[in-house]
């Protein structure tokens, strides 16, 4: 997965709980992204970052927060988890824009 | 609203034949186009990128782009059972007019089945 790691692989949350999905890269790429994929659907962009200290909203940011304090790490925070956040979450990196994006292995999250 | 449309399939192709996957996109300023392969339960894997009109070949894969028609396609020659997967078309508009970058807009994917 092109030097992108995600933890945890699986997680079950109760409604209202919070958690942080971790994404770490060792490729020294500036651009990092968070997507979610619902069953039978394409991926939708949640947040992205063009470098340390810079983040911006994507298509579906509500209910999520991100930070980017280092080049390597781009954690995604879920506050007050809701069943609608049940999904598979993928982190991706790219060296420049527009350019190929490479995906991590994903985190499968269930909120019940 | 940027949209990327794909036929969801399933598309069934005999082993050894050519599989043809199609994608249309709505945003005329789109600059870069990608095909990802996704096996069930796995993450998307980049197989082709194309940035200018025409054909681009890489092994058994050929990507075709027609910006005037807002159409991109993927051909897989000599299809193998291991090519059975969902193929995602993705489009990027590059740098936003106000500065900064943007992510990829994905289609829902075409499920391809290669019949032995």
Boltz contact constraints between the chains, C-beta under 6 A:
constraints:
  - contact:
      token1: [A, 33]
      token2: [B, 103]
      max_distance: 6.0
  - contact:
      token1: [A, 41]
      token2: [B, 108]
      max_distance: 6.0
  - contact:
      token1: [A, 42]
      token2: [B, 106]
      max_distance: 6.0
  - contact:
      token1: [A, 42]
      token2: [B, 107]
      max_distance: 6.0
  - contact:
      token1: [A, 42]
      token2: [B, 108]
      max_distance: 6.0
  - contact:
      token1: [A, 43]
      token2: [B, 106]
      max_distance: 6.0
  - contact:
      token1: [A, 45]
      token2: [B, 103]
      max_distance: 6.0
  - contact:
      token1: [A, 48]
      token2: [B, 103]
      max_distance: 6.0
  - contact:
      token1: [A, 50]
      token2: [B, 100]
      max_distance: 6.0
  - contact:
      token1: [A, 50]
      token2: [B, 101]
      max_distance: 6.0
  - contact:
      token1: [A, 56]
      token2: [B, 100]
      max_distance: 6.0
  - contact:
      token1: [A, 58]
      token2: [B, 103]
      max_distance: 6.0
  - contact:
      token1: [A, 90]
      token2: [B, 43]
      max_distance: 6.0
  - contact:
      token1: [A, 97]
      token2: [B, 94]
      max_distance: 6.0
  - contact:
      token1: [A, 97]
      token2: [B, 101]
      max_distance: 6.0
  - contact:
      token1: [A, 98]
      token2: [B, 31]
      max_distance: 6.0
  - contact:
      token1: [A, 98]
      token2: [B, 32]
      max_distance: 6.0
  - contact:
      token1: [A, 98]
      token2: [B, 92]
      max_distance: 6.0
  - contact:
      token1: [A, 98]
      token2: [B, 94]
      max_distance: 6.0
  - contact:
      token1: [A, 100]
      token2: [B, 46]
      max_distance: 6.0
  - contact:
      token1: [A, 100]
      token2: [B, 49]
      max_distance: 6.0
  - contact:
      token1: [A, 103]
      token2: [B, 43]
      max_distance: 6.0
  - contact:
      token1: [A, 103]
      token2: [B, 44]
      max_distance: 6.0
  - contact:
      token1: [A, 105]
      token2: [B, 43]
      max_distance: 6.0
  - contact:
      token1: [A, 106]
      token2: [B, 43]
      max_distance: 6.0
